[in-house]
Structure formats: C-alpha cells, structure tokens
Amino acid sequence: MGTVVTALPTQTLYVTVRRDELRQLKADREQLLEQVAQLRLQLAQVQLPEPSVTR
C-alpha cells in the first residue's frame, strides 16, 4: 500500500496583473483558440473518408 496523504483545504492565490499584461494574455488566448479551431478543422478533414473515384 502507498502512503496516505491527508488533503489540505484549498487555498486562494491572489496575484496582481497590470492592464497591459492582461490585454496581452487575452490576445494570446484568442490566438490559441483560433489555432485550436483551425487544427480541429484540419483533423476533421483528414479523418473524413475520401470519396471513391469510379470510372
């Protein structure tokens, strides 16, 4: 058996973020969300079965 570890109560961490830092974080987040959407679209296109070509 492993060691039993007691759970500690959750702690809240307060940080200070400047407005310009927050603006940059939001811009980075938006860019990452766009990249995720683009990659999901590419993945969906790759996973689609290719139409069979009949002659």
N, CA, C and O atoms as CSV, one atom per row, in Angstrom:
chain,resi,resn,atom,element,x,y,z
A,1,MET,N,N,0.840,-1.190,0.000
A,1,MET,CA,C,0.000,0.000,0.000
A,1,MET,C,C,0.877,1.242,0.000
A,1,MET,O,O,1.999,1.232,0.507
A,2,GLY,N,N,0.344,2.313,-0.580
A,2,GLY,CA,C,1.068,3.578,-0.645
A,2,GLY,C,C,0.874,4.385,0.623
A,2,GLY,O,O,0.115,4.004,1.514
A,3,THR,N,N,1.553,5.476,0.685
A,3,THR,CA,C,1.452,6.379,1.824
A,3,THR,C,C,0.141,7.148,1.759
A,3,THR,O,O,-0.262,7.612,0.692
A,4,VAL,N,N,-0.513,7.278,2.885
A,4,VAL,CA,C,-1.760,8.038,2.957
A,4,VAL,C,C,-1.414,9.507,3.161
A,4,VAL,O,O,-0.668,9.862,4.073
A,5,VAL,N,N,-1.965,10.349,2.302
A,5,VAL,CA,C,-1.713,11.786,2.393
A,5,VAL,C,C,-3.031,12.474,2.684
A,5,VAL,O,O,-4.016,12.276,1.974
A,6,THR,N,N,-3.043,13.281,3.729
A,6,THR,CA,C,-4.276,13.998,4.050
A,6,THR,C,C,-4.434,15.189,3.120
A,6,THR,O,O,-3.462,15.867,2.789
A,7,ALA,N,N,-5.660,15.434,2.707
A,7,ALA,CA,C,-5.939,16.554,1.809
A,7,ALA,C,C,-5.963,17.852,2.596
A,7,ALA,O,O,-6.587,17.945,3.653
A,8,LEU,N,N,-5.281,18.840,2.070
A,8,LEU,CA,C,-5.278,20.155,2.700
A,8,LEU,C,C,-6.434,20.975,2.136
A,8,LEU,O,O,-6.840,20.769,0.993
A,9,PRO,N,N,-6.960,21.894,2.921
A,9,PRO,CA,C,-8.032,22.742,2.385
A,9,PRO,C,C,-7.500,23.593,1.237
A,9,PRO,O,O,-6.326,23.961,1.214
A,10,THR,N,N,-8.371,23.898,0.297
A,10,THR,CA,C,-7.942,24.700,-0.846
A,10,THR,C,C,-7.510,26.082,-0.389
A,10,THR,O,O,-8.038,26.631,0.578
A,11,GLN,N,N,-6.551,26.623,-1.095
A,11,GLN,CA,C,-6.048,27.951,-0.784
A,11,GLN,C,C,-6.268,28.850,-1.988
A,11,GLN,O,O,-6.194,28.398,-3.130
A,12,THR,N,N,-6.535,30.103,-1.735
A,12,THR,CA,C,-6.732,31.073,-2.801
A,12,THR,C,C,-5.459,31.881,-2.971
A,12,THR,O,O,-4.893,32.388,-2.003
A,13,LEU,N,N,-5.020,31.994,-4.208
A,13,LEU,CA,C,-3.824,32.764,-4.516
A,13,LEU,C,C,-4.242,34.042,-5.226
A,13,LEU,O,O,-4.918,33.999,-6.253
A,14,TYR,N,N,-3.847,35.149,-4.689
A,14,TYR,CA,C,-4.154,36.446,-5.291
A,14,TYR,C,C,-2.907,36.971,-5.989
A,14,TYR,O,O,-1.816,36.979,-5.419
A,15,VAL,N,N,-3.084,37.407,-7.220
A,15,VAL,CA,C,-1.962,37.974,-7.962
A,15,VAL,C,C,-2.371,39.323,-8.537
A,15,VAL,O,O,-3.556,39.608,-8.711
A,16,THR,N,N,-1.397,40.124,-8.820
A,16,THR,CA,C,-1.647,41.419,-9.443
A,16,THR,C,C,-1.197,41.347,-10.894
A,16,THR,O,O,-0.067,40.953,-11.186
A,17,VAL,N,N,-2.088,41.731,-11.798
A,17,VAL,CA,C,-1.773,41.729,-13.220
A,17,VAL,C,C,-2.025,43.133,-13.754
A,17,VAL,O,O,-3.104,43.699,-13.576
A,18,ARG,N,N,-1.023,43.675,-14.404
A,18,ARG,CA,C,-1.192,45.001,-14.993
A,18,ARG,C,C,-2.133,44.921,-16.191
A,18,ARG,O,O,-2.308,43.855,-16.781
A,19,ARG,N,N,-2.728,46.035,-16.540
A,19,ARG,CA,C,-3.682,46.062,-17.655
A,19,ARG,C,C,-3.045,45.626,-18.959
A,19,ARG,O,O,-3.655,44.891,-19.735
A,20,ASP,N,N,-1.819,46.072,-19.206
A,20,ASP,CA,C,-1.161,45.685,-20.454
A,20,ASP,C,C,-0.857,44.189,-20.470
A,20,ASP,O,O,-0.936,43.548,-21.518
A,21,GLU,N,N,-0.511,43.635,-19.311
A,21,GLU,CA,C,-0.280,42.190,-19.230
A,21,GLU,C,C,-1.576,41.431,-19.471
A,21,GLU,O,O,-1.589,40.423,-20.177
A,22,LEU,N,N,-2.659,41.912,-18.888
A,22,LEU,CA,C,-3.950,41.260,-19.068
A,22,LEU,C,C,-4.377,41.319,-20.530
A,22,LEU,O,O,-4.884,40.338,-21.076
A,23,ARG,N,N,-4.171,42.465,-21.155
A,23,ARG,CA,C,-4.513,42.628,-22.567
A,23,ARG,C,C,-3.716,41.637,-23.420
A,23,ARG,O,O,-4.261,41.023,-24.337
A,24,GLN,N,N,-2.425,41.486,-23.112
A,24,GLN,CA,C,-1.580,40.554,-23.861
A,24,GLN,C,C,-2.016,39.112,-23.626
A,24,GLN,O,O,-2.040,38.314,-24.563
A,25,LEU,N,N,-2.359,38.773,-22.395
A,25,LEU,CA,C,-2.832,37.421,-22.098
A,25,LEU,C,C,-4.115,37.111,-22.858
A,25,LEU,O,O,-4.284,36.007,-23.375
A,26,LYS,N,N,-5.016,38.080,-22.925
A,26,LYS,CA,C,-6.264,37.880,-23.661
A,26,LYS,C,C,-5.998,37.695,-25.149
A,26,LYS,O,O,-6.630,36.862,-25.798
A,27,ALA,N,N,-5.061,38.473,-25.689
A,27,ALA,CA,C,-4.711,38.342,-27.105
A,27,ALA,C,C,-4.079,36.979,-27.376
A,27,ALA,O,O,-4.395,36.332,-28.375
A,28,ASP,N,N,-3.192,36.546,-26.492
A,28,ASP,CA,C,-2.571,35.225,-26.639
A,28,ASP,C,C,-3.620,34.127,-26.577
A,28,ASP,O,O,-3.577,33.174,-27.354
A,29,ARG,N,N,-4.559,34.261,-25.655
A,29,ARG,CA,C,-5.629,33.270,-25.508
A,29,ARG,C,C,-6.471,33.198,-26.775
A,29,ARG,O,O,-6.800,32.110,-27.247
A,30,GLU,N,N,-6.816,34.353,-27.321
A,30,GLU,CA,C,-7.619,34.393,-28.540
A,30,GLU,C,C,-6.878,33.738,-29.702
A,30,GLU,O,O,-7.474,33.000,-30.487
A,31,GLN,N,N,-5.595,34.008,-29.809
A,31,GLN,CA,C,-4.797,33.409,-30.876
A,31,GLN,C,C,-4.737,31.890,-30.715
A,31,GLN,O,O,-4.850,31.157,-31.697
A,32,LEU,N,N,-4.561,31.421,-29.493
A,32,LEU,CA,C,-4.516,29.980,-29.252
A,32,LEU,C,C,-5.857,29.322,-29.562
A,32,LEU,O,O,-5.895,28.222,-30.114
A,33,LEU,N,N,-6.956,29.985,-29.212
A,33,LEU,CA,C,-8.273,29.436,-29.525
A,33,LEU,C,C,-8.477,29.334,-31.031
A,33,LEU,O,O,-9.065,28.365,-31.511
A,34,GLU,N,N,-7.997,30.324,-31.780
A,34,GLU,CA,C,-8.094,30.271,-33.242
A,34,GLU,C,C,-7.259,29.129,-33.799
A,34,GLU,O,O,-7.689,28.441,-34.725
A,35,GLN,N,N,-6.075,28.921,-33.246
A,35,GLN,CA,C,-5.220,27.822,-33.691
A,35,GLN,C,C,-5.873,26.476,-33.406
A,35,GLN,O,O,-5.815,25.570,-34.238
A,36,VAL,N,N,-6.489,26.337,-32.247
A,36,VAL,CA,C,-7.173,25.091,-31.895
A,36,VAL,C,C,-8.315,24.828,-32.871
A,36,VAL,O,O,-8.490,23.702,-33.335
A,37,ALA,N,N,-9.090,25.865,-33.182
A,37,ALA,CA,C,-10.195,25.704,-34.125
A,37,ALA,C,C,-9.674,25.286,-35.494
A,37,ALA,O,O,-10.259,24.417,-36.141
A,38,GLN,N,N,-8.582,25.896,-35.938
A,38,GLN,CA,C,-8.008,25.561,-37.241
A,38,GLN,C,C,-7.490,24.122,-37.250
A,38,GLN,O,O,-7.701,23.396,-38.221
A,39,LEU,N,N,-6.823,23.713,-36.191
A,39,LEU,CA,C,-6.301,22.349,-36.116
A,39,LEU,C,C,-7.426,21.323,-36.046
A,39,LEU,O,O,-7.317,20.242,-36.625
A,40,ARG,N,N,-8.501,21.652,-35.346
A,40,ARG,CA,C,-9.651,20.739,-35.296
A,40,ARG,C,C,-10.264,20.569,-36.675
A,40,ARG,O,O,-10.653,19.466,-37.058
A,41,LEU,N,N,-10.350,21.667,-37.422
A,41,LEU,CA,C,-10.887,21.603,-38.774
A,41,LEU,C,C,-9.996,20.741,-39.661
A,41,LEU,O,O,-10.493,19.906,-40.418
A,42,GLN,N,N,-8.690,20.938,-39.572
A,42,GLN,CA,C,-7.760,20.125,-40.353
A,42,GLN,C,C,-7.871,18.654,-39.975
A,42,GLN,O,O,-7.845,17.786,-40.847
A,43,LEU,N,N,-7.992,18.374,-38.709
A,43,LEU,CA,C,-8.114,16.995,-38.246
A,43,LEU,C,C,-9.394,16.367,-38.762
A,43,LEU,O,O,-9.394,15.210,-39.183
A,44,ALA,N,N,-10.487,17.120,-38.735
A,44,ALA,CA,C,-11.760,16.600,-39.231
A,44,ALA,C,C,-11.666,16.306,-40.723
A,44,ALA,O,O,-12.226,15.315,-41.190
A,45,GLN,N,N,-10.970,17.147,-41.473
A,45,GLN,CA,C,-10.826,16.929,-42.910
A,45,GLN,C,C,-9.991,15.690,-43.196
A,45,GLN,O,O,-10.281,14.954,-44.139
A,46,VAL,N,N,-8.972,15.453,-42.405
A,46,VAL,CA,C,-8.119,14.283,-42.598
A,46,VAL,C,C,-8.874,13.006,-42.253
A,46,VAL,O,O,-8.669,11.971,-42.888
A,47,GLN,N,N,-9.740,13.073,-41.259
A,47,GLN,CA,C,-10.441,11.876,-40.800
A,47,GLN,C,C,-11.620,11.510,-41.688
A,47,GLN,O,O,-12.130,10.393,-41.602
A,48,LEU,N,N,-12.063,12.433,-42.540
A,48,LEU,CA,C,-13.178,12.119,-43.425
A,48,LEU,C,C,-12.739,11.082,-44.442
A,48,LEU,O,O,-11.633,11.168,-44.974
A,49,PRO,N,N,-13.592,10.103,-44.718
A,49,PRO,CA,C,-13.224,9.121,-45.746
A,49,PRO,C,C,-13.198,9.812,-47.108
A,49,PRO,O,O,-14.092,10.586,-47.450
A,50,GLU,N,N,-12.158,9.514,-47.868
A,50,GLU,CA,C,-12.050,10.121,-49.188
A,50,GLU,C,C,-13.078,9.495,-50.118
A,50,GLU,O,O,-13.294,8.284,-50.085
A,51,PRO,N,N,-13.712,10.317,-50.949
A,51,PRO,CA,C,-14.696,9.760,-51.878
A,51,PRO,C,C,-14.005,8.841,-52.884
A,51,PRO,O,O,-12.928,9.153,-53.393
A,52,SER,N,N,-14.634,7.718,-53.155
A,52,SER,CA,C,-14.048,6.770,-54.095
A,52,SER,C,C,-14.271,7.275,-55.515
A,52,SER,O,O,-15.340,7.777,-55.860
A,53,VAL,N,N,-13.250,7.128,-56.307
A,53,VAL,CA,C,-13.322,7.573,-57.699
A,53,VAL,C,C,-13.654,6.360,-58.550
A,53,VAL,O,O,-12.897,5.390,-58.590
A,54,THR,N,N,-14.786,6.422,-59.228
A,54,THR,CA,C,-15.184,5.317,-60.104
A,54,THR,C,C,-15.101,5.789,-61.540
A,54,THR,O,O,-15.420,6.934,-61.857
A,55,ARG,N,N,-14.667,4.888,-62.399
A,55,ARG,CA,C,-14.552,5.229,-63.816
A,55,ARG,C,C,-15.388,4.311,-64.637
A,55,ARG,O,O,-15.425,4.438,-65.861
